[in-house]
Amino acid sequence: MSRKLAAVIGTAAAAALVLGGLFAVALGRSAQPTPTAAAGGSTTGSVPPPTPTSTPPTTPPTTPNTNAGKPVADPTASLVTGNKKVIFFSFDDGPDPVWTPRVLQVLKKHGAHATFFQLGRNQAQYPALRDQILADGNTIGSHSINHPQLTKLSAAERHHEIFDGPQSKCFRPPYGASNPKVRADIKAAGMAQVLWDVDPRDWAKPGVNAIAHNIMTHAHRRNIVLMHDGGGDRAQTVAALDKVLGQLKAQGYSFPAMDC
């Protein structure tokens, strides 16, 4: 091969290498992602967000209790100052489409108010009754969602029953079953635990006179009386309530709803 021909071939090869390098650089630039603008901003300095590598949780978040973090107080404290003769009537396990309206009628007849500790499953089924209770000047407490014995549940189940039940500042554990863990969850949910002083066992249907006698014998100033507007036939409860409200009113008692 002549020197002239070798020089020509060498020059051509060098030119090819230079062109190939320029082409590769241009191709690499065209493959870079185009910057995306953040909402309402410019593209200067912005880069696409990284693609998540973790799998999002499949369990939906629990409904936050709007009372969480608020101070917890005795729901009867502001209503028992001085020597006021007051008794607090409370009704569990509702609302019920038959018996809750009848209880409300008796309360209204005597100018009385009460606190209704409702189950979440029933409140969701009969929302109009919740509105009627509040419109009549009564208050609503939480009695969990499904009425389980909270002391026998797992931590997650207990949390769900307490935090996701009816919204209130008052919580009554089903069966009155409580322990430090239950009380801690109630407090963390921004509620006060509310039990009772007098249980006339209306749930056992012992008869109108037996229910009334129990209340009149044991209920005194500032007591909380436990009764039921849900969970079955409450005809005896309604009749006994009408009877005792008249007698207690004649003794000078008033019947406010708890601050729930």
C-alpha positions in Angstrom: 0.0 0.0 0.0 1.4 3.4 -0.9 2.0 6.1 1.7 -0.6 8.3 0.0 -3.3 5.7 0.2 -2.6 4.9 3.8 -2.8 8.6 4.7 -6.2 8.8 3.1 -7.6 5.7 4.9 -6.3 7.0 8.3 -7.9 10.4 7.8 -11.2 8.7 6.9 -11.1 6.5 10.0 -10.4 9.4 12.3 -13.3 11.3 10.8 -15.6 8.4 11.4 -14.7 8.1 15.0 -15.3 11.8 15.6 -18.8 11.6 13.9 -19.7 8.5 15.9 -18.8 10.2 19.2 -20.9 13.3 18.3 -23.9 11.1 17.4 -23.6 9.2 20.7 -23.6 12.4 22.7 -26.6 13.8 20.8 -28.5 10.5 21.4 -27.8 10.5 25.1 -29.1 14.0 25.5 -32.3 13.2 23.7 -33.0 10.3 26.1 -32.9 12.5 29.3 -36.3 13.1 31.0 -38.0 16.4 30.4 -38.3 18.4 33.6 -41.9 18.7 34.9 -43.3 21.8 36.6 -44.7 21.7 40.1 -48.3 22.9 40.4 -48.2 26.7 40.1 -44.4 26.9 39.6 -41.7 26.9 36.9 -39.6 24.0 35.6 -36.4 25.6 36.8 -34.5 23.1 39.0 -37.5 20.7 39.2 -37.2 16.9 38.7 -39.7 14.2 38.3 -40.8 12.6 41.7 -39.3 9.2 42.3 -41.5 6.2 41.7 -42.6 4.6 45.0 -41.0 1.3 45.5 -43.2 0.2 48.5 -46.7 -1.2 48.3 -49.3 1.1 49.8 -51.3 -0.3 52.7 -54.5 -2.1 51.8 -56.2 -1.4 55.1 -58.2 1.9 55.0 -57.4 4.4 57.7 -59.7 4.6 60.7 -62.1 7.5 60.9 -60.6 10.1 63.2 -62.5 11.0 66.3 -63.0 14.8 66.3 -62.8 14.9 70.1 -59.3 13.4 70.2 -56.9 15.6 72.2 -59.6 17.7 73.8 -59.7 17.9 77.6 -61.8 15.2 79.2 -64.1 16.4 82.0 -66.9 14.9 84.2 -70.0 15.3 82.0 -72.2 16.0 85.0 -69.9 18.5 86.8 -71.4 21.7 85.5 -74.9 20.4 86.2 -74.7 19.5 89.9 -73.5 22.7 91.5 -75.0 23.8 94.8 -77.9 21.7 96.2 -79.7 21.2 92.9 -81.8 18.0 93.0 -80.9 16.4 89.7 -80.9 12.8 88.4 -79.4 11.8 85.1 -81.3 9.3 83.0 -79.4 7.4 80.3 -80.5 4.9 77.7 -78.3 2.3 76.1 -78.3 0.1 72.9 -80.3 2.3 70.6 -81.5 4.0 68.6 -84.5 1.8 67.9 -87.2 2.9 65.4 -90.0 1.8 67.8 -88.8 2.4 71.3 -86.5 5.5 71.0 -89.4 7.7 69.8 -91.6 6.5 72.7 -88.9 7.3 75.2 -88.6 10.7 73.7 -92.3 11.3 74.0 -92.3 10.5 77.8 -89.2 12.7 78.4 -90.9 15.6 76.6 -94.2 15.0 78.5 -92.3 15.6 81.8 -89.9 18.3 80.6 -87.0 15.9 81.1 -83.9 15.2 79.1 -81.5 12.3 78.9 -78.3 10.9 77.4 -78.6 8.2 74.8 -75.6 5.9 74.6 -75.8 4.6 71.1 -74.3 1.7 69.1 -72.6 2.7 65.9 -74.3 0.0 63.9 -77.8 1.3 65.0 -76.9 5.0 64.6 -75.8 4.4 61.0 -79.1 2.5 60.3 -81.4 5.2 61.8 -79.6 8.6 61.4 -82.9 10.5 61.7 -83.4 9.3 65.2 -80.0 10.8 66.2 -81.1 14.1 64.8 -84.5 13.9 66.7 -82.7 13.1 70.0 -80.5 16.2 69.6 -83.3 18.4 68.4 -85.3 17.6 71.6 -82.4 18.8 73.8 -80.9 15.5 74.7 -77.3 14.3 74.2 -75.7 11.3 72.7 -72.9 9.2 74.1 -71.0 6.3 72.4 -71.6 2.7 73.4 -69.2 1.3 70.9 -70.1 0.0 67.4 -71.2 -3.6 68.1 -71.5 -4.0 71.9 -68.6 -6.3 72.5 -66.9 -6.9 75.9 -64.0 -4.6 75.3 -61.8 -6.3 77.9 -61.7 -9.4 75.8 -60.7 -7.8 72.5 -57.4 -7.4 70.8 -55.8 -4.0 70.9 -56.8 -3.3 67.3 -60.4 -4.4 67.8 -60.7 -2.4 71.0 -59.3 0.7 69.3 -61.8 0.3 66.4 -64.8 -0.1 68.7 -63.9 3.0 70.7 -62.4 5.4 68.2 -64.8 4.6 65.3 -68.1 4.5 67.2 -70.6 7.4 67.6 -68.9 10.8 68.0 -69.3 12.1 71.5 -67.4 13.3 74.6 -68.8 10.4 76.6 -68.2 6.7 76.3 -70.0 3.9 78.1 -68.3 0.5 77.8 -70.7 -2.4 77.1 -71.6 -4.4 80.2 -69.6 -1.8 82.2 -66.5 -3.9 81.4 -63.5 -1.8 81.7 -59.8 -2.0 82.7 -56.7 0.3 82.4 -56.3 -0.4 78.7 -60.0 0.4 77.9 -59.8 3.6 80.0 -56.6 4.6 78.3 -58.2 4.2 74.8 -61.3 6.1 75.9 -59.2 9.0 77.1 -57.0 8.9 74.0 -60.2 9.2 71.9 -61.1 12.4 73.8 -63.9 10.9 75.8 -64.8 10.4 79.5 -65.9 7.0 80.7 -69.4 7.1 82.0 -70.9 4.2 84.0 -74.0 4.4 86.3 -75.2 4.5 89.9 -78.6 2.7 89.6 -79.4 -0.3 87.4 -83.1 -1.1 87.7 -82.5 -4.2 85.4 -85.1 -3.1 82.9 -83.3 -5.2 80.3 -84.5 -8.3 82.2 -88.2 -7.2 81.9 -89.0 -7.7 85.6 -92.2 -5.7 85.3 -93.1 -2.0 85.3 -93.6 -1.8 89.1 -90.3 -3.6 89.8 -88.4 -1.2 87.6 -90.0 1.8 89.1 -89.6 0.6 92.6 -85.9 0.0 92.1 -85.4 3.5 90.8 -87.4 5.2 93.5 -85.6 3.2 96.2 -82.0 3.7 95.0 -81.9 6.9 92.9 -80.7 9.9 94.8 -79.4 13.3 94.1 -76.8 13.4 91.2 -77.2 9.7 90.4 -77.0 8.3 86.9 -79.8 5.8 86.1 -79.2 3.1 83.5 -82.1 2.2 81.2 -82.5 0.9 77.6 -84.2 2.1 74.5 -82.8 -0.7 72.3 -82.1 -4.4 72.3 -85.7 -5.7 72.3 -89.2 -4.9 73.6 -88.9 -1.9 75.9 -92.6 -1.4 76.7 -91.9 -1.9 80.5 -89.1 0.6 80.3 -91.3 3.3 78.7 -94.1 2.7 81.3 -91.8 2.7 84.2 -90.0 5.9 83.0 -93.4 7.7 82.8 -94.2 6.6 86.3 -90.9 7.6 88.0 -90.5 10.9 86.2 -93.8 12.0 87.6 -93.0 11.0 91.2 -89.4 12.4 91.1 -90.6 15.6 89.6 -93.1 16.0 92.5 -90.1 15.6 94.9 -88.4 18.6 93.3 -86.0 16.8 90.9 -85.0 18.0 87.5 -83.6 15.8 84.7 -80.8 17.4 82.6 -78.9 15.6 79.9 -75.2 15.0 80.6 -72.7 17.2 78.8 -71.7 14.7 76.1 
